[in-house]
Amino acid sequence: MAAPFAALALEMRPASVDRAPVDAREPESSVADLVVAARGGRRASFEELYRRFHRAVHAVALGCVVASDASDVVQDVFAEAWSKLGALREPAAFPGWILALARSRALDQARRNARPAGDVVAGAVVQPSPEARRALAALRELPDTYRETMIMRLVEGMTGPEIALRTGMTPDSVRVHLHRGMQLLRERLGAAGGSEP
């Protein structure tokens, strides 16, 4: 079962995005401080918010749209966030707010395209392998409760503590979501592949 996940992680992430690991012990209050500074016009603070949250936003987008559109959704979400940052009442609520923007944008994009989420795009330089497409399709079939967390872990390579920090979930909730999501994913991939996981 490891092969589809490895292929998925390598093929579904945009190559140009910085994948440096993030210290999951970053205090949540620093996010609020960054929001306040970004509201004051400090671009570097907003760039740091982007660095911390772009993978989570990409994971949310990838749950709804083809991989080739997910990067566009990420760009749109952060452009909207920059313009609407002043409307965010509580700076510490940024993680939930940015992910809500991502869900909204991704769903809008999916409705506009009405293209099946098979991730095969004519003219694309690199097409995902059939194995990666199958794994992503199985991820997209998961209940909402598990889909985003699983994509953050398997595609974006985020750790459990990092997912907790980026989503506002408790580490225990992340562990439960990952465990149950993995069980469901194995069942789906086993059923789709005709073999037991």
N, C-alpha and C positions, 0 to 999 in steps of 0.2 A: 504493500500500500504506500510506501514511502515515495516511490518513483513519481506517481501523479502529483503529489504535493510539491516535490522538488521542482518538477517541470513547471508547475503552476506558478510557483514563486519566482522562478527565473523569467518566465515568459509574460507574465501579466503586469509586472512592475515597469514603469517607464524607466528606461536606461539612464536618462539624464538627471534623475532625482538623487540627491545626496542621501545615502543610506547609512550614515554614521550612527552607531548605537547611541541612544540617549540614556542618560543616567535617570533611572526611574525614581530615584530618591529626591528629584527636584521638588522643592516645596510648592504646594498648590498656590500659596500666597504670591509666589513670584509670577505666576500667570496673571494675577490681578494687577500686580505692579507693572507688568509689561503692557497690559491693556490700558492702564492709566497713562503710561508714558506714550503709547502709540496714539491715544486720543489727543495728547499734547503735541502731536506732529513728529514724534521721533520714529522715523522709518526703520531704524535699526531694531527698535522694540517690536515693530510689526513683523519684520523679517525673522526675528527670533520666534514669534508666535507661529509663523509659517513653518519654520524648521521643526518645531515641536509637534505641530498638528497636521502637516500635509499628508503623512502616511495614513492617519486615521480617516481623514477626509477622502483620500483615494480609496480606502477600503470600503467606505460607505458608498461611494460612487460605483465601484466595481460590482457591488451587490445588485445594482440596478441597470447598468449600461455596459455596452461592450467595452473591452479594454481600450480600444482606440479613442473612445469618447470620454473615458474616465479622467484623463489628464486635462481635457477641456473643462470638465465639471470642476476639477480642483481649482483651475485658474479662475473660473467664474465665481466660485464660492469665496475665494480670498479677495477678489476684486469687490464683490458685494460686501464682504466683511469690513474691508477698509473704508468703504463709503458709509456704512451703517454702524460703525463702531460706537459712535456717539449715542446711538439709540439703545445700546446695551445698558440696562439699568444697574446691574451688579457685575463689576469686572470679574469677580471670581466665578461667575456663571459662564464664562467664555467657552469652556470645553463643551458643555451641552448645547450652547447657542450655535457654535460653529458646526457641530454635527447635525443639528436641526436644519441649518442652511444647506448643508451637503445633501441631506435626504430630500429636501424640497427641490433643489436644483437637479439632482440625479433623476428623480421621478419626472420632472418636467422634460428633461432631455430624453428619457425613455419614451415618453408619450409622443414627443415631436418626431423621433426617429421611427418608432413603430417597427424597428428592425429586430428580427429575432436575435436574442442574446447569444449567438453562436460564436462570436468573436472572430469570424472570418471576414476580412475586409478586402475587397478587390483592390489590387494595386498596392497593398501594404508590403513593405520590404520583408518583414518577418511575420510569418503566420504561426500562431500557437500550434503546438503538436496536438494530434487528436486526444492524447492522454490528458494534456493540460485543459483542453476544451471540455472534456468529460468531467474532470475534477471541478472546474469552475461551474459547470452546469449543475453538478450535484450540490455545490455550496449555495448556489442561488435558489435551490429548492428547499433549503433549510428554513425553518420558521424564523421570522424576523428576530426573535429573541437571541438566536445563536448565530445567524448569518454574519453580521458585522464583526462580532468578536472573532469568529473563525477566520474570516478574511484578514482581519488585522494580524492574527497569529500566523496563518499559513502563507499568505501572499506577501504581506508587508513585513513579516519577520519580527513583529513586535513581541516583547516578552509579556507575561501575565501582569507584572507590576506596572509596566509601561502602559498597557491597555487600561488598567485601572486608573492610572493618572490621567490619561487622555480622555476617558469617557466619564469619569466621576463615579464609576462603579467601585464597590469594595473589592479588594483582592480575592476574598472568598467567593464573591459573586462571579468574578472573572473565571476562577478555577472551575466553578460549577458549570458555567456556560461553555467553557472549553471542553470539559469532560463530556457533558451531554451532547454538545454539538458534534464532537468527534465520534461518539457512538452512532448518532444519526447519519453522519457522513459515511462512516464505514458501511452501515447498512445499505445506504443508497448506492455507493460504489460497488459493493458486493452484488447487489441485485442487478445493477446496470451491467456489470461485467460477467454475470452468470456464474460467479464463483464466490465461495465464502471468504470473508476478509481474514 
